């Protein structure tokens, strides 16, 4: 199996607070969460990621609190940029 897309490489132990900072947990809207995805690591990440891109991380991606906002923010960032590129 082959995959094609831009690769976004992250360190070990990227926790849920780094994926979506706690200051944005007042919503579950994917578009809003997506616009802040990974912003404490790369402030422009949500503007640069596109459909088909691949996130690669070391061990423990998503460690920390068990909240669904982190996954929703990644999905929201991809959906938002897919809409912009069409």
GROMACS elastic network, one bead per residue, 0.5 to 0.9 nm:
[ bonds ]
;  ai    aj funct       b0    kb
    3    52     6  0.86341   500
    3    54     6  0.84552   500
    4     7     6  0.87694   500
    4    52     6  0.71320   500
    4    53     6  0.76144   500
    4    54     6  0.81604   500
    5    50     6  0.86416   500
    5    51     6  0.83200   500
    5    52     6  0.53093   500
    5    54     6  0.61609   500
    6    49     6  0.81614   500
    6    50     6  0.81802   500
    6    52     6  0.74966   500
    6    54     6  0.60893   500
    6    55     6  0.85513   500
    7    53     6  0.59198   500
    7    55     6  0.58827   500
    7    56     6  0.68031   500
    8    49     6  0.81761   500
    8    53     6  0.74123   500
    8    54     6  0.60792   500
    8    56     6  0.59625   500
    8    57     6  0.81477   500
    9    54     6  0.84553   500
    9    55     6  0.61629   500
    9    57     6  0.56666   500
    9    58     6  0.83846   500
   10    13     6  0.89223   500
   10    14     6  0.73762   500
   10    41     6  0.89457   500
   10    55     6  0.76715   500
   10    56     6  0.62050   500
   10    58     6  0.66705   500
   10    61     6  0.86399   500
   11    14     6  0.64942   500
   11    56     6  0.86659   500
   11    57     6  0.56298   500
   11    58     6  0.53263   500
   11    59     6  0.80029   500
   11    61     6  0.84592   500
   12    57     6  0.62443   500
   12    60     6  0.62310   500
   12    61     6  0.68062   500
   13    57     6  0.83094   500
   13    58     6  0.69001   500
   13    59     6  0.60080   500
   13    61     6  0.55452   500
   13    62     6  0.72864   500
   13    63     6  0.63279   500
   13    64     6  0.87594   500
   14    17     6  0.82036   500
   14    18     6  0.62130   500
   14    19     6  0.70975   500
   14    57     6  0.77736   500
   14    58     6  0.81491   500
   14    59     6  0.83506   500
   14    60     6  0.66743   500
   14    62     6  0.58287   500
   14    63     6  0.65624   500
   14    64     6  0.86438   500
   15    18     6  0.53713   500
   15    19     6  0.64434   500
   15    20     6  0.88252   500
   15    60     6  0.76182   500
   15    61     6  0.62606   500
   15    64     6  0.52891   500
   15    65     6  0.78061   500
   15    70     6  0.88868   500
   16    20     6  0.60750   500
   16    21     6  0.75085   500
   16    22     6  0.86077   500
   16    61     6  0.80851   500
   16    63     6  0.61081   500
   16    64     6  0.58491   500
   16    65     6  0.63112   500
   16    66     6  0.77379   500
   16    67     6  0.75363   500
   16    68     6  0.89753   500
   16    69     6  0.80951   500
   16    70     6  0.55970   500
   16    71     6  0.87340   500
   17    20     6  0.52162   500
   17    22     6  0.58593   500
   17    38     6  0.87442   500
   17    40     6  0.88261   500
   17    62     6  0.85267   500
   17    63     6  0.89607   500
   17    64     6  0.76200   500
   17    65     6  0.78838   500
   17    70     6  0.78545   500
   18    21     6  0.56673   500
   18    22     6  0.86250   500
   18    37     6  0.82068   500
   18    38     6  0.58261   500
   18    39     6  0.76263   500
   18    40     6  0.60844   500
   18    41     6  0.67526   500
   18    62     6  0.85713   500
   18    70     6  0.86683   500
   19    36     6  0.84256   500
   19    37     6  0.55987   500
   19    39     6  0.75863   500
   19    40     6  0.79419   500
   19    41     6  0.81733   500
   19    62     6  0.73801   500
   19    69     6  0.87283   500
   19    70     6  0.55956   500
   19    71     6  0.83176   500
   19    73     6  0.75887   500
   19    74     6  0.78193   500
   20    23     6  0.83291   500
   20    24     6  0.70203   500
   20    25     6  0.78862   500
   20    33     6  0.71305   500
   20    34     6  0.83892   500
   20    36     6  0.64289   500
   20    37     6  0.52009   500
   20    38     6  0.59420   500
   20    39     6  0.74906   500
   20    40     6  0.82326   500
   20    69     6  0.69387   500
   20    70     6  0.54712   500
   20    71     6  0.88504   500
   20    73     6  0.66256   500
   20    74     6  0.86411   500
   21    24     6  0.59770   500
   21    25     6  0.74658   500
   21    36     6  0.77183   500
   21    37     6  0.79590   500
   21    38     6  0.78241   500
   21    39     6  0.78354   500
   21    40     6  0.72684   500
   21    70     6  0.87898   500
   22    25     6  0.53216   500
   22    26     6  0.84479   500
   23    26     6  0.74280   500
   24    27     6  0.67201   500
   24    32     6  0.84685   500
   24    33     6  0.69195   500
   24    36     6  0.77349   500
   25    28     6  0.72297   500
   25    33     6  0.80524   500
   25    69     6  0.70667   500
   27    30     6  0.84910   500
   27    32     6  0.75451   500
   27    33     6  0.73457   500
   27    69     6  0.85534   500
   28    31     6  0.88217   500
   28    32     6  0.78487   500
   28    33     6  0.69538   500
   28    68     6  0.87466   500
   28    69     6  0.66306   500
   28    72     6  0.76237   500
   28    73     6  0.86975   500
   29    32     6  0.54273   500
   29    33     6  0.61487   500
   29    34     6  0.83880   500
   29    72     6  0.81165   500
   29    73     6  0.85406   500
   29    76     6  0.81280   500
   30    33     6  0.51418   500
   30    34     6  0.57056   500
   30    35     6  0.84904   500
   30    69     6  0.84238   500
   30    72     6  0.55992   500
   30    73     6  0.58091   500
   30    74     6  0.83863   500
   30    75     6  0.70311   500
   30    77     6  0.76743   500
   30    79     6  0.83921   500
   30    80     6  0.86868   500
   31    34     6  0.50452   500
   31    35     6  0.62930   500
   31    72     6  0.88380   500
   31    73     6  0.75933   500
   31    75     6  0.86930   500
   31    77     6  0.67855   500
   31    79     6  0.75911   500
   31    80     6  0.62415   500
   32    35     6  0.53167   500
   32    36     6  0.70798   500
   32    73     6  0.78523   500
   32    76     6  0.75138   500
   32    77     6  0.86420   500
   33    36     6  0.54721   500
   33    37     6  0.63185   500
   33    69     6  0.73311   500
   33    70     6  0.82755   500
   33    72     6  0.69819   500
   33    74     6  0.80469   500
   33    76     6  0.64654   500
   33    77     6  0.75810   500
   34    37     6  0.50061   500
   34    38     6  0.87995   500
   34    46     6  0.64139   500
   34    72     6  0.72759   500
   34    74     6  0.59112   500
   34    75     6  0.68852   500
   34    78     6  0.74693   500
   34    79     6  0.81772   500
   34    80     6  0.72752   500
   35    39     6  0.84276   500
   35    45     6  0.87039   500
   35    46     6  0.54813   500
   35    47     6  0.75180   500
   35    73     6  0.75933   500
   35    76     6  0.74686   500
   35    77     6  0.59694   500
   35    80     6  0.79672   500
   36    39     6  0.54272   500
   36    40     6  0.85440   500
   36    43     6  0.79855   500
   36    44     6  0.87412   500
   36    45     6  0.83052   500
   36    46     6  0.64892   500
   36    73     6  0.73350   500
   36    77     6  0.80441   500
   37    40     6  0.83560   500
   37    42     6  0.88421   500
   37    43     6  0.85718   500
   37    45     6  0.69681   500
   37    46     6  0.57329   500
   37    70     6  0.78032   500
   37    73     6  0.54007   500
   37    74     6  0.61260   500
   37    76     6  0.82874   500
   37    77     6  0.66122   500
   38    41     6  0.54179   500
   38    42     6  0.59926   500
   38    43     6  0.70514   500
   38    44     6  0.84132   500
   38    45     6  0.62851   500
   38    46     6  0.72577   500
   38    73     6  0.86091   500
   38    74     6  0.83633   500
   39    44     6  0.65339   500
   39    45     6  0.63644   500
   39    46     6  0.74035   500
   40    43     6  0.60298   500
   41    45     6  0.82036   500
   42    45     6  0.52793   500
   42    46     6  0.84998   500
   43    46     6  0.77144   500
   43    47     6  0.87795   500
   44    47     6  0.53714   500
   44    48     6  0.63686   500
   44    49     6  0.89111   500
   45    48     6  0.51537   500
   45    49     6  0.61024   500
   45    77     6  0.85737   500
   46    49     6  0.57854   500
   46    50     6  0.86535   500
   46    74     6  0.84002   500
   46    76     6  0.88907   500
   46    77     6  0.53355   500
   46    78     6  0.78099   500
   46    80     6  0.85420   500
   46    81     6  0.78152   500
   47    50     6  0.82653   500
   47    77     6  0.77164   500
   47    80     6  0.87191   500
   47    81     6  0.68764   500
   48    81     6  0.78576   500
   49    52     6  0.87728   500
   49    53     6  0.65162   500
   49    54     6  0.88791   500
   49    77     6  0.71295   500
   49    78     6  0.64523   500
   49    81     6  0.69147   500
   50    53     6  0.56128   500
   50    77     6  0.80029   500
   50    78     6  0.55887   500
   50    79     6  0.81765   500
   50    80     6  0.86259   500
   50    81     6  0.55588   500
   50    82     6  0.61939   500
   50    85     6  0.83469   500
   51    54     6  0.87644   500
   51    78     6  0.55372   500
   51    79     6  0.73219   500
   51    81     6  0.71282   500
   51    82     6  0.57000   500
   52    78     6  0.85492   500
   53    78     6  0.85336   500
   56    61     6  0.89610   500
   57    60     6  0.80544   500
   57    61     6  0.62208   500
   58    61     6  0.67326   500
   60    63     6  0.53501   500
   60    64     6  0.89396   500
   62    65     6  0.82026   500
   62    66     6  0.82782   500
   62    70     6  0.73588   500
   62    71     6  0.84803   500
   63    66     6  0.77542   500
   64    67     6  0.87972   500
   66    69     6  0.89526   500
   66    70     6  0.88783   500
   67    70     6  0.66786   500
   67    71     6  0.83866   500
   68    71     6  0.56758   500
   68    72     6  0.63226   500
   68    73     6  0.87230   500
   69    73     6  0.59558   500
   69    74     6  0.87309   500
   70    73     6  0.52333   500
   70    74     6  0.65738   500
   70    75     6  0.88511   500
   71    74     6  0.52929   500
   71    75     6  0.63022   500
   71    76     6  0.84820   500
   72    75     6  0.51332   500
   72    76     6  0.58618   500
   72    77     6  0.85405   500
   73    77     6  0.60587   500
   73    78     6  0.86279   500
   74    77     6  0.52307   500
   74    78     6  0.64334   500
   74    79     6  0.87282   500
   75    78     6  0.52444   500
   75    79     6  0.61848   500
   75    80     6  0.86275   500
   76    79     6  0.50572   500
   76    80     6  0.59952   500
   76    81     6  0.85629   500
   77    80     6  0.52684   500
   77    81     6  0.62801   500
   77    82     6  0.85689   500
   78    81     6  0.53698   500
   78    82     6  0.61007   500
   78    83     6  0.87659   500
   79    82     6  0.50709   500
   79    83     6  0.63800   500
   79    84     6  0.88182   500
   80    83     6  0.52730   500
   80    84     6  0.64380   500
   80    85     6  0.89205   500
   81    85     6  0.61995   500
   81    86     6  0.87672   500
   82    85     6  0.53497   500
   82    86     6  0.65403   500
   83    86     6  0.54902   500
